[in-house]
């Protein structure tokens, strides 16, 4: 029953947010298009519930083809691939808004471990894969503890802690803290201004 309540909340919350934010979504889409004429969305494979891969959309914040050049998936505060609009979107986490569609589709939840790309899952030990026993979310237990400021190994432990102790009350607590973090904009990048790829050697 609690899982049903969580799913119904996800659908209702995502639908309301998409409706309320529709003017902002239109403005962001126009700004991205006007800046360089490129695609509005960046769609990437992410690993979801049970290890299933799904297509996850975001507003494009970097130049077209950015993952194939420079630092690849590693992004820094001074990254030249970031567009002017994209830098603002990242700083305020507005690039994540299209993931509300993923929530409606059932690929994601409002609250849950952040969805990772398949390459980040490679080498992950079996016990740590329990983070995929729930739908990934816009904000999770590890996310509210510092986002990219938290080392990857600690994120895993926090995600598994959440899976083992999940409740509706815990989700409410995470949501409340998430709004505070969004306002403060902490942890968008790592401690040295770089969001790094994971190294699971310490977990094995």
C-alpha positions in Angstrom: 0.0 0.0 0.0 2.8 2.4 0.8 4.4 1.8 -2.5 1.1 2.5 -4.2 0.8 5.8 -2.3 4.3 6.7 -3.4 3.5 6.0 -7.0 0.3 8.0 -6.9 2.1 10.9 -5.3 4.8 10.7 -8.0 2.2 10.9 -10.8 0.2 13.7 -9.2 3.3 15.8 -8.2 4.9 15.4 -11.6 1.7 16.3 -13.4 1.1 19.4 -11.3 4.8 20.5 -11.6 4.7 20.1 -15.4 1.5 22.2 -15.6 2.7 24.9 -13.2 6.2 25.1 -14.8 4.9 25.0 -18.4 5.6 28.7 -19.0 9.1 28.3 -17.6 9.7 25.2 -19.7 8.7 27.2 -22.8 11.1 30.0 -21.9 14.0 27.6 -21.3 13.4 25.8 -24.5 13.3 29.0 -26.5 16.5 30.3 -24.7 18.4 27.1 -25.5 17.3 27.2 -29.2 18.1 30.9 -29.6 21.6 30.7 -28.2 23.1 28.3 -30.7 20.3 26.7 -32.7 21.1 23.2 -31.3 18.8 20.6 -29.8 16.7 21.6 -26.8 17.0 18.3 -25.0 19.9 16.0 -24.1 18.7 12.4 -23.8 20.9 9.8 -22.2 20.7 6.1 -21.1 20.3 5.8 -17.4 20.0 2.7 -15.1 16.7 2.4 -13.3 14.7 0.0 -11.2 16.1 -3.5 -11.3 19.0 -2.4 -13.4 16.8 -1.7 -16.4 18.1 1.0 -18.8 15.8 3.8 -19.7 16.1 7.0 -21.8 16.4 10.0 -19.5 15.9 13.6 -20.8 17.5 16.8 -19.6 17.6 20.3 -21.0 20.8 20.6 -23.0 23.4 22.6 -21.1 26.5 22.0 -23.2 27.4 22.4 -26.9 26.0 19.7 -29.2 28.2 16.6 -29.1 29.9 17.6 -25.9 30.1 14.1 -24.4 32.4 13.1 -27.3 34.9 15.9 -26.8 36.9 17.4 -24.0 36.5 15.6 -20.6 33.6 13.5 -21.8 31.0 13.1 -19.0 33.1 15.0 -16.5 31.9 18.6 -16.1 33.7 21.4 -14.2 32.7 25.0 -13.3 35.0 26.4 -15.9 34.0 23.9 -18.6 34.2 25.6 -22.0 31.5 23.3 -23.4 28.9 24.8 -21.1 26.6 27.3 -22.9 25.6 30.6 -21.2 22.1 29.3 -20.8 23.3 25.9 -19.8 25.5 27.3 -17.0 22.4 29.0 -15.5 20.3 25.9 -15.8 22.9 23.8 -14.1 23.5 26.3 -11.2 19.8 26.3 -10.4 19.2 22.5 -11.3 16.6 23.6 -13.9 18.1 21.2 -16.5 16.5 18.4 -14.5 12.9 19.6 -15.2 12.3 17.3 -18.2 12.8 14.3 -15.9 9.3 15.0 -14.6 8.2 13.1 -17.8 10.3 10.2 -16.7 8.4 10.2 -13.4 5.0 10.2 -15.2 6.2 7.3 -17.4 7.2 5.3 -14.3 11.0 5.3 -15.0 11.7 7.6 -12.1 10.3 8.8 -8.8 10.3 12.1 -7.1 12.5 10.7 -4.3 15.1 8.0 -4.8 18.8 7.5 -5.6 20.0 9.6 -8.5 19.9 7.7 -11.9 23.4 6.8 -13.2 24.7 6.2 -16.7 25.5 2.5 -17.4 29.3 3.2 -17.4 29.0 4.4 -13.7 27.5 1.0 -12.7 30.4 -1.0 -14.2 32.4 -2.7 -11.4 29.8 -2.0 -8.8 29.8 -4.9 -6.2 26.6 -6.9 -5.7 25.7 -5.5 -2.3 25.9 -2.0 -3.6 23.5 -2.8 -6.5 20.7 -2.7 -3.9 20.4 1.0 -4.8 18.6 -0.3 -7.9 15.9 -2.0 -5.9 13.9 1.3 -6.0 13.1 3.7 -8.8 15.8 6.4 -9.2 14.6 9.9 -8.2 15.1 13.6 -8.6 16.5 13.8 -5.1 17.6 11.1 -2.7 19.3 10.5 0.6 22.8 10.8 -0.8 21.7 13.9 -2.8 20.6 15.9 0.2 23.9 15.1 2.0 25.9 17.2 -0.4 25.2 16.1 -4.0 28.5 16.1 -5.9 30.4 17.1 -2.8 29.9 13.6 -1.4 32.5 11.0 -2.5 31.1 8.2 -4.7 31.8 5.5 -2.2 29.8 7.4 0.5 27.0 8.0 -2.0 26.6 4.2 -2.4 26.4 3.7 1.3 23.8 6.4 1.7 21.8 5.1 -1.2 21.8 1.6 0.2 20.9 3.0 3.7 17.8 4.6 2.1 16.7 1.5 0.3 17.0 -0.6 3.5 15.0 2.0 5.5 12.6 3.5 3.0 9.3 5.0 4.2 6.9 7.7 3.2 8.1 9.7 6.2 11.7 9.5 5.1 10.7 10.6 1.6 9.0 13.7 3.1 12.1 14.5 5.1 14.3 14.2 1.9 11.9 16.5 0.0 12.0 19.2 2.7 15.8 19.2 2.7 16.0 19.1 -1.1 14.2 22.4 -1.4 16.7 24.0 1.0 19.6 22.6 -1.1 18.1 23.9 -4.3 17.9 27.4 -2.9 21.5 27.3 -1.6 22.8 25.6 -4.9 25.4 23.6 -2.9 27.1 20.6 -4.5 26.3 21.3 -8.2 30.0 20.5 -8.8 32.6 18.7 -6.8 34.8 20.3 -4.1 37.4 21.4 -6.6 34.7 22.5 -9.1 34.7 19.1 -11.0 32.1 16.4 -11.0 34.2 13.2 -11.3 33.6 9.7 -12.5 33.4 7.0 -9.8 36.1 4.6 -8.7 34.7 1.5 -7.0 38.0 -0.1 -6.0 37.4 0.9 -2.4 34.1 -1.0 -2.3 35.3 -4.3 -3.5 
